Amino acid sequence: MLNIFIKKLFSLSRISKIIIQLVADTMLILFCFNLSIFLRLDDISYYYNQNIIIFFLLTISLSLIVFSRLGFY
């Protein structure tokens, strides 16, 4: 079962693999950013702030641009 998944993953086109990397990186960045804010503030009240979406978008876009410039994709 795992061999079939790996073979299908390796047979994908380059664009598909890059999209998978971008989605995975976006989810990990969101998770780590939320975790770091939660650990720092020890509260989830920041979710009720409307400006947090701006910080999420800024963090994700800057991180993906830096990853792209460094040649990770």
Beta strands, then each sheet from edge to edge (+ up, - down):
end
